[in-house]
Amino acid sequence: MEEKSTPVKGGGERQELPRQPLWVEEPATRRRMPDPVRTAAVRAVLIMSLTLIQATVAFLASLAGSWLAFPMVLSSVGSTVVATWSVLDVWVTRQVWNQRNGVVSVPSSSARQLRRERRRARRAARTAERDGARIRRRDAGRRLSRA
C-alpha cells in the first residue's frame, strides 16, 4: 500500500499510515468436534445456563420470602440432576464416536523406526529359513545312502 499525505491546518502535511485489515484469518488450532458431540455439547450448555438462571431466581425468591421460593428450589435441584446428566451425555457421546470412527493418531518416528527394524529382522529370518530348506533338499537328492 502506498502512504497518503493529508494537509494539516499549519500548512504542513501529515503522513497517513497504511491501514491494516480489520479481520485477519488465522488457521484453526484444533479440529472441529464431530456433529453428534457438538449437538450434545450445545444441549448441555443450554441446560446448564437455564439451571443457573433457575437457581438464581430461587435464591432471590428465598431472600424476598416469596411463596415461589419452595417450588423453585425443588425444581432447581431437579434441574441440577438433568444438567449433570447432560454433561455426562457429552462425555459418553464423545467416547462412542471415538470408538466407532477411530481416533486419528500418528505414530511417532521412533515407533515407526522400531517397526521397520522388526520387519527387517522377520524378513531376514524367513529368508534364512528358506535358504536353509533349499540347501537340505538339494543335499538329500544327491546322496543315495546314508552309510
Secondary structure, DSSP 8 states (H G I E B T S, - for coil): ----EEE-TTS-EEE------S------SS----HHHHHHHHHHHHHHHHHHHHHHHHHHHHHHT-TTHHHHHHHHHHHHHHHHHHHHHHHHHHHHHHHHH-------HHHHHHHHHHHHHHHHHHHHHHHHHHHHHHHHHH-S---
